[in-house]
Amino acid sequence: MRLIQISDCHLCANPEARSRIGYPLRQLRAVVAQARRLRPDIVLVSGDIGHDESPAAYRHAFEVFAEFECPWFWMTGNHDHPEFMEELHPFHDELDLGEWRLLLLDSRVPGQAGGELGQAALQDLAARLEEDDRPTLLAMHHPPLEIGSAWMDALGLADREALWQTLAAYGQVRAVLCGHIHQAFAARHGDIAVYGCPATADQFLPRRDDFTLDEASRPGFRIIDLQGQRLSTWVERVDP
């Protein structure tokens, strides 16, 4: 089973719109073209698809993601409008990965850049983990631990400690996938791996106290291969 994660597209209504250092739609097309060549079984887009609050941004994204020959799914980030997204492509909260399962958690807080799951969502997560002991991946937009950049750590998952307390009872959770941070990232919280994904739009320079763009890094995406009980993952970069 091959899962590809794409994140942080930041598209605008104008297909030729420029970001700080690139052209988001052009870069997304290049990422999807390369990802298709890797023959994914399933694709997850982990939020911040739109940037300018326009329905047209999601139509551009939908047209590009529709080029995949496999099922694809998206989730919201702090910049997104869920109503525009759901009109085009329905949301899912769980994906069947054969021997594995992937649970999608909504960390978006309307009107805020940072994220939070909330007590009700954590209780629901515990109930879902009680139902099935297959190896499990979690996905959310916001990172569930600090990444070493002060400005971004202030905008991460506010109730991350409550998340880890919830997960302590469930050994089947192997990894958490996140977006939001616009950079490749890998760390562990106990036995659970945490993987961040590069953006298809601008990249952020790691380990900076203040917002800093990474002008040397290219757009990218993450590949997750699942073979039996084993997970392997790496990042691919793309020349836009």
N, C-alpha and C positions, 0 to 999 in steps of 0.2 A: 504494500500500500504506500503510495507516494502522495504526500500532502504538500502543496505549495502555499506559502503565506505571502501575501502582498499587502502593503500597508501605506497609509498616509500619502494619498494621491493629490489632494488639494487642488482639484480641478475648478475651473471657472466656466461661466457661460460662454465666454469668448474662447473658441478653441485655440487661438493663437496667443492667449494670455501668457505673460511672463511672470515667473516668481522672482525671488531675489536674485537667483543665479541660474535659472534654467527655464524650460518650457514644460510645464507639468503634463499636458496631454501628450505631447511628443515623447516624453520620457516614459509615460505609462505604456504607450504603444510599443516602445522598444522592450520594456520589461516583459509584457505579455508575449511578444513574439519569441523572446528567448525562453520564457517559461514553458510555452507550448512545445518547444523542441525537447524538453525534458520529460514529456509524456506523463503529466500528473494524473492521478486517479480522482483527485478532488482539489479544489482551490478555495482558500479562505482569504477574504479581504478584511483586515482587522481595523477598519475605521478611518475617519477623516478622508472620506472620498471626495466630498465637496469642500469648497473654501469660501465662496462668495455668496452663500445662502440662496443659490439659484436652482430651480428644478432642472435647467438645462445642463448643469454640471453633472447631474446623475444620469441624464440621458447619454452624455458622452461616455461616462464610465460603463453604463450598461452595454452600449454598442461594442466597446472594446472587450469587456469580459465575455460577451456572447461569442467571441471567436474561439474560446476554449472548447475542446471536444468532450470535456468531462463536466460533471456538475460543479457549479461554483456558488459560493454563499458569501454574503457580506454582513457586517455588523457595524454599529454606529460608533463614532468617536465624538469628541467634544465639539468639533466643528460641524457635525452633521445634522440634517433634518430628517428624522425617521419617516415622517409622512411622505416626503418626496421619494425616499428609497422604497418604501413598501408598495407604492403605486406601481413601481416598475418590476420589483423582484421581492418575493416574500422573505421574511425573516425566519430563521430556525434557531432553536436553542440547544439542539443536540444533533450530532452527525454520527452515523454508524460507520466506523472504519474497520469493519470485520472483526478481528480479534481485539481491537481497541475501540474506544469511544471518545468523542470530542464534545465537551460541554462548553457552550458559548455563554458568557456572562456579560451583562450590560452594565458597564461602569460609567456610562454617561450621566452627568448631572446637568440638566438644562441651565444654560446661562453661565456655566463655570468651565474653566479650562481644566481643573483637576477632576478626579473621578472618585466615585464611591459606589459600593455595592449595596449596602444597607442591610439591616437585620433580617428583613423578610427574604431577600435574595440569598443570604447565607443559610438561613434555615431551609430554604428550598434546595440549595446545593447539597446540604447534608442529606436531605431526604432522597435526592436523586442518586447520591453515592451509596446509600443504603440498599438501593434496588439492584445494583449491578456491580460486581467486583472485577470486571474486566480492567486491564490497564487503561488508564484514563489520561487524556490531555484536557487542560482548561485553556480557554482563550478569552482575552479581554483587551480592551483598548489600552487602558492605563497600566503601567508597570506596578507589580505588587511588592516591590522592594526598592530601596534607594539604588541609583545607578552611578553615584559619585559626581553628579553635576548639581550644584546647589539650587540653581534656578529651576531645573526640571524636577528635582526631588520634591520641591514645594508644590508641584502640579501632578504628582503621582496619585496613587490610590490612597485615599485618606484613611480608610479602615483596613489597611493591609494586615495589621496585627490580628484583627478579628478574623480575617480570612485564614491566616496561618493557624490560628487556634482551631478553627473549624476543620481544617485539613489534617490536623494532627492525628485524628482518629481513623483516617482512611489511607491505608498504605498503597492503594491501587493508583493514586494520583502520581504520575511520573514527571510531568512537566507542565509549565504554564507558558503560553505564547502571548506576547503583547506587542502593541504598536506604540504610537505616541512619541517615542523618543528619537525617531529619525536616525537611527544608528544600529549597527550590529552590536549585540550584547549577549553575554552568557554568564550566568552565575548560578549559585545553588542556595536554597534555604533548606538546610537539613538534607533529606534524601530527594527533594524535589528540585528539578532544574528549572531555570527561568531563562527564556530566550526572547530577546528583542529583535525587531526586524528593521532593516534599512527602509527608508522611504523611497517611493518612486519619484517624489518631488525632491526638494532640497534636503541635504544631510546636515545634522548637527554635530559639532565637534565634541567628542567625549571629554568628560572630566574638566569642565569649565564652570566657574562660579556664576558667570553671566552668560546670557544668550550669545552663542558664537556659531556661525555657519562653518561647515567643513567643506571648503571649496575644492579640496583635492579628491574627496571620495565621490564615486559615481552612484547613480541610482541602483537599487538592488532588490532582492527578495530572498526568502528563506525556503529551503527544501527540507522536509522532514520525511525520512524513510522509516517505515515500520515493518520489521521482519520478525515474526513471532513475538517474543517478549522484548526485543531489542529495538531501541530508537537510535537513529543516527541523523545528524542535521548539520547543515552548512549553509553559507550565504554565497549567492552568486551576484556579481556586479555586471552592469550593462553599460555599453557605450551608447548614449542616446543619439 
